[in-house]
Amino acid sequence: MDDSNKRGNTRSRVWPDTTATVKIKDPYDAEGRSVITIRGIVADLGSEGMFIKTDEAVAVPSRAEITIDFNPDRPGTICVHAMGQAVRSADNGIGLKFSTIDVQRLQKCILERMQLRN
């Protein structure tokens, strides 16, 4: 069964230069202080989750702090932050489910990105 049939909400492809930074507590650190930072290209995105392309592997499930950046020319100017969980780790990337995300901010970022000249 294809993953798209498992999720309740749809995800859409985004601009090919949209990036994400994911910070996950290292599950092998006994004291839980170390954080693994992963950067990747956003393959698809929805209001409840996303998939980023990366060669990195993570433990599933793992709590994640996520920043999605829609403007590669000026990082940090059109971005949204979220909290979530790694729910899938594949050879080509990581599936993340949001536990909290400001959907209005996400919509605003998408509208701002649409106004940028490509």
Buried (B, 14 or more C-beta within 10 A) or exposed (E): EEEEEEBEEEBEEBBEBBBBBBEBBBBEEEEEEEEBEBEBBBBBBBEBBBBBBBEBEBEEBBEBBBBBBBBEEEEEEBBBBBEBBBBBBEEEBBBBBBEEBEEEBBEEBBEEBEEEEE
